[in-house]
Amino acid sequence: MRGLLDAFQFMTILPVGRSGEFQPRRMVAYFPVAGLLIGVVLALLDRAFLWLWSEPVTAVLDVFFLVAVTGAFHLDGLGDTADGLYGRRSRQDALAIMKDSRIGVMGLVAIVCCLAVKWAGLAGLGQHRWLLLIVVPAYSRSAILFGLRFLPYGRPDGGTGHAFFEQKLALSDFVGVSIPLGLSIWLGVRGLLMAVVFFVIVSGILLFYKKRINGITGDMLGAMTEITEAGLFLVASMGGFL
């Protein structure tokens, strides 16, 4: 329970229990569960919003919640990552830019586009809406584990995310990823497609990071979370044969 509470406190601004000693290794395996809990709260709020407003307005409020519940933590990482990795900058220059607290044009564009995609996906959710709202945040937080496992920390001189890389993740740490995968079974073809897209997005981002700076930082983990969440909401809203 301590690991789960630590993960939820780290991932959100919600006051849940007392803060304990900061032990990243203890909380990492619970990131998918923390995402699941965020999804449950989102689904409950979404149901309340739909009683009062139309689906497009509800989608805006859902996006506001996802931003607020994390304190824009991951969005900040997305903006920094877009500023740093855009163009043909050297590895050192990219890392320096990502460490800068100021946001540039590319960072702003990336954030706006990401939020727009999330809104579009949320506005188009139809069947299994409640379950989709729970599953997608769990998937997006699961993406962090793959970044921690398969890429080295990009700042050898240390940084805010260094503590998460001191010990390599074991296969047992990925048990939580089975939660969104298992819930996807109830979604039929749509769930299968979401699982495939999840691994495609995560693999594509990790390959890009490896090619770009051969490593990953806390900002880049946040960016991966946001991109995965936006992409999966968009897939979840697909019509046609789904």
N, C-alpha and C positions, 0 to 999 in steps of 0.2 A: 504493500500500500504506500510506503514511503516513496518508492520509485515512481509510482503513478501520480502521486500528489506533486512530486518535484517536476515531473514532465508537464503536468497541467499548469502549474504555476509558471514554469518557464515559457510555455507556449501561449499563455493567455494573461489578461490583466484581471481575471476574475479572482476574487478573494476566496480561496479554497484552502483551509487549514493554515497552520503556521509554517513559516519558511524554515527549512532545515539546512543542514550543511550542504554547500554546493558540491554535488558529486555527479558530474556529467555521465560517467559510465553507468551509474545506477538508473538514470532516467531514460537513456536513449531507447531501450527496448520498448518503452511505453509510449513513444511518440505516436504510433498508429492508434493506440487506445485514446490518447488525448485528442487526436483528430476526430475519432468517433464521438467522443463526448461533445466536442464543439459542434459536430453535425447534428447531434440530438437536440441541443439548444437551438440551433438554426432551424431545424424542422418544426419545433414547437412554436418559435416566433413566426415562422412562415405561415403556419396554420392560423395564428392570431391575426397576422397582417391581411390574409386573404378574406377574413370576415369583414374587413373595413375598406380594403382597396382592391383595385384590379390587379391582374398578374404583372403587368409592366411596372406598376408602382411598387408592388410587393418585391419584385426583383431588385429594384433600387435599394429598398430597405434591407433586403438580405445582403446585398453587397456592403452596405454601410456597416451592418453587424460584423461581417467577416473582417472588415478593416479595423473596426473598433475593438473587437474581442482580442486581437493580437497586438493592439497598440501600434498598428501599421508596421510591426516588426519586420515581417517578410517583405512588405512593399518597399521599405527602406533598402533592404538588400537588393531587390530587383533594380531599383533606380541606380544604386552604386555600381552594380554589375554591368548594367547597360552602358553607363558612362565609361567604365574602365575597359571593357572588352570590345567596344566599338572601334572599328578602324584597324590600322596596322601598327599599333603601339607595341613597344617591347614589353616583356613580362614585367620588368621592374616598374615601368611607367604605368601599366595597367593596375598593378597592385597599389601603387601610390595614389592613383586617382580614386580607387575604390575605398581607400582609407580616408579620403577627404570627406568631411561632413556635408559639404555643399553639393547640391544637385545640379547637373547639367541638362542640356536640351534632350539628349538621348535618354537620360534617366527619366525625365518627365514624360517623354513620348511613350516609353516602355510601360510606365505605370498607367497612363491614360488608356493605352491600348489593352492592357491586361484587364483593367476594370471594365472596359467596354465589352470585352469578350465574355467576362463573367456575367455581366448583366444580360447579354444576349442569350447565353446558355440558360440562366435561371428563368428568364422570361418565357423560354420555350419549353420548359419541363411539362410533361403531360402525365402519362401513366406512371405509376410508381414514384410519384414526386417525393413523397415523404422519405422513402428508402434512399432515393438518389441523393437527397440533401444530407443524409447521414454518411453514405458511402464515400462520396467525393472528398470531403475533408480528411477522412481516414486514409484514403489513397495518397493525397498530397503530402501528408505528414510522414507517410511510409517512405516517400521518395528520399527523405533525408538520410535514412539508414544506408541506402545504396551509395550516396555520395560519401558518407563516412567510411564505408567499407572498401570502395574500389578506387578512390583517389587519395593521394597524400595531401597533407595540409600545405597550402600554397605559400605560407609565410614561415620560413625556417627560423626566422629571428623571433617568432612568437606573435601572438595576436589574441583577440577576444575569443576566437573559436578553437584555439590550440588545445585546450583541455579535453575536447571531445575526441581528439585523435591520439591521445597518449597510449591508448590500448586498442588494438584492432578488434573490430566486432567479430563475434563468433556466429555460427549458423543459428544457434539457439536465440540470438538477439532478434532474429527475423520472424519469430513465431507470430508476433503481432500483425505482420503483413497478411497472415492468413485470414484475419477478420474481414477486411474489405473484399478479399478474394472469395471468401465463403459467402458473404452477403450478396455478392454479384450473381451467385447461382440463381437467386430468386428473381433476377431481372431478365433471365432468358438470354436471347441473342444480344440484347443491349448490354447486359452484364458481361458477356464474353468479349464483346467488342471493347468495352471499357477496360477490361483487364489487359487486352492486347495493346491498346493505345497507351495505357499506363507504362508498360514496359518499353514501348517504342519511344515515348517522350523522355523517360528517364535515361534510356540508353543513348538517345540522340544528344541530350544535354551533356551527359558525362563524356561522350566522345568529343564534343565541341570544347568542353573545358580542358580535356587532356591535350587536345591539339593546340589550344590557345595558350595555356600557361602550365600545362602538365601538373595540375593540382586543383585544389578547391579551397575556398575560404567560407567564413560564416555568411558573408553577403551572398555568395554564389549558392549556398544551400538555401537561403531564403528565396532567391530568385527561382530556383528549381521548384520550390514549394508552390510559389505563385503561378508559374507557368503550367505546372501539372494540374493545379486546381482549375485554372481557366480552361485549359484544353479539355479536361474531363467533363466539365459542365457543358461545354459546347457539344461534345459527343453525346452526352446524356439527353440533349434536346433534339437530336436528329429524328426526323420523321421517316417517311417512306416505308421501306421494308421492316424497320424497327417498330 
